[in-house]
Amino acid sequence: MDENFQCQCNEVHSECVECVKSTMLEEKKFINLSELFKMFADPTRLKIIYALLKKELCVCDIAEVIEMSQSSVSHQLRVLKALKLVKYRKEGKVVYYSLDDEHVNNIFNFGLSHIEHQ
């Protein structure tokens, strides 16, 4: 390990440690957050999210936009829906998908802003 990243003092700063420990989230929240970020770790899901940022679309439209099969898109939509990242509405026989809420838009755009900043 680079010595610049290693603490050289070997002294625990009790006040700092206690300050952070007292505000530490419960384990379940870290697990849920980890699951959320896993959803953003797949390029196909990111393409779907990006498409839905632009417009509400049906599976056929999404498949055409991202150049994948409808069955693959449907599978990814089920995964995204399970974590409440996308929602759907029916209009006759057509099912339209959109982002569940503004938070999904924000997460995507913050990530995009970060990588474009580098």
C-alpha positions as a printed NumPy array, in Angstrom:
array([[  0.   ,   0.   ,   0.   ],
       [  1.206,   3.514,  -0.778],
       [  2.419,   5.033,   2.485],
       [  0.552,   8.267,   1.68 ],
       [ -2.691,   6.382,   2.328],
       [ -1.613,   4.79 ,   5.583],
       [ -2.164,   6.421,   8.93 ],
       [  1.232,   6.961,  10.565],
       [  0.034,   8.039,  14.007],
       [ -1.368,   4.726,  15.36 ],
       [ -3.685,   6.737,  17.586],
       [ -7.455,   6.433,  17.562],
       [ -9.214,   9.798,  17.652],
       [-12.036,   8.795,  19.977],
       [-14.165,  11.904,  19.458],
       [-14.102,  11.484,  15.669],
       [-14.822,   7.772,  15.879],
       [-17.719,   8.3  ,  18.286],
       [-19.139,  11.098,  16.146],
       [-19.279,   8.833,  13.087],
       [-20.415,   5.733,  15.012],
       [-23.293,   7.623,  16.599],
       [-24.688,   8.484,  13.167],
       [-23.95 ,   5.148,  11.462],
       [-26.894,   3.749,   9.529],
       [-28.406,   0.411,  10.44 ],
       [-27.101,  -2.594,   8.512],
       [-30.35 ,  -3.078,   6.572],
       [-30.021,   0.382,   5.025],
       [-26.494,  -0.395,   3.809],
       [-27.756,  -3.647,   2.295],
       [-30.662,  -1.892,   0.555],
       [-28.373,   0.848,  -0.727],
       [-25.955,  -1.769,  -2.03 ],
       [-28.807,  -3.484,  -3.897],
       [-29.857,  -0.166,  -5.404],
       [-26.359,   0.578,  -6.681],
       [-26.077,  -2.939,  -8.119],
       [-28.999,  -2.072, -10.388],
       [-26.948,   0.785, -11.809],
       [-23.971,  -1.53 , -12.424],
       [-25.403,  -3.039, -15.614],
       [-25.02 ,  -1.191, -18.964],
       [-28.307,  -2.588, -20.31 ],
       [-30.263,  -1.335, -17.316],
       [-28.537,   2.035, -17.617],
       [-29.566,   2.257, -21.273],
       [-33.162,   1.506, -20.298],
       [-33.082,   4.107, -17.537],
       [-31.605,   6.649, -19.936],
       [-34.295,   5.93 , -22.529],
       [-36.989,   6.322, -19.872],
       [-35.429,   9.593, -18.742],
       [-36.301,  10.908, -22.179],
       [-39.767,   9.442, -22.716],
       [-42.316,   6.939, -21.463],
       [-41.925,   3.853, -23.677],
       [-43.367,   0.381, -24.195],
       [-41.185,  -2.752, -24.305],
       [-41.177,  -2.75 , -28.122],
       [-39.928,   0.838, -28.202],
       [-37.252,   0.218, -25.577],
       [-36.059,  -2.898, -27.42 ],
       [-35.74 ,  -0.869, -30.622],
       [-33.913,   1.999, -28.917],
       [-31.319,  -0.171, -27.17 ],
       [-31.188,  -2.786, -29.952],
       [-32.041,  -5.806, -27.816],
       [-34.738,  -8.446, -27.861],
       [-38.065,  -7.717, -26.224],
       [-37.613, -10.684, -23.898],
       [-34.254,  -9.324, -22.681],
       [-35.783,  -5.907, -22.137],
       [-38.752,  -7.415, -20.295],
       [-36.398,  -9.293, -17.992],
       [-34.457,  -6.131, -17.156],
       [-37.682,  -4.186, -16.612],
       [-38.835,  -6.809, -14.088],
       [-35.564,  -6.346, -12.197],
       [-35.863,  -2.557, -12.289],
       [-39.517,  -2.715, -11.262],
       [-38.711,  -4.956,  -8.283],
       [-36.482,  -2.22 ,  -6.864],
       [-39.031,   0.472,  -7.682],
       [-36.82 ,   2.184, -10.241],
       [-39.446,   1.951, -12.983],
       [-43.224,   1.86 , -12.972],
       [-45.777,   1.04 , -15.614],
       [-49.245,   1.912, -16.759],
       [-51.566,   0.094, -19.142],
       [-53.354,   1.73 , -22.01 ],
       [-55.501,  -0.914, -23.679],
       [-53.145,  -3.752, -24.576],
       [-50.016,  -1.602, -24.411],
       [-47.908,  -1.318, -21.247],
       [-45.901,   1.889, -20.948],
       [-42.874,   2.187, -18.676],
       [-41.446,   5.272, -17.012],
       [-39.064,   6.062, -14.179],
       [-40.644,   5.535, -10.788],
       [-39.792,   9.001,  -9.489],
       [-37.425,  11.945,  -9.749],
       [-34.871,  10.217,  -7.486],
       [-33.985,   7.742, -10.256],
       [-33.404,  10.638, -12.625],
       [-31.206,  12.352, -10.031],
       [-29.1  ,   9.241,  -9.305],
       [-28.482,   8.695, -13.016],
       [-27.661,  12.34 , -13.695],
       [-25.349,  12.685, -10.677],
       [-23.427,   9.621, -11.843],
       [-23.245,  10.936, -15.4  ],
       [-22.09 ,  14.33 , -14.17 ],
       [-19.374,  12.653, -12.097],
       [-17.949,  10.627, -14.987],
       [-18.113,  13.581, -17.373],
       [-16.282,  15.722, -14.823],
       [-13.252,  13.408, -14.688]])
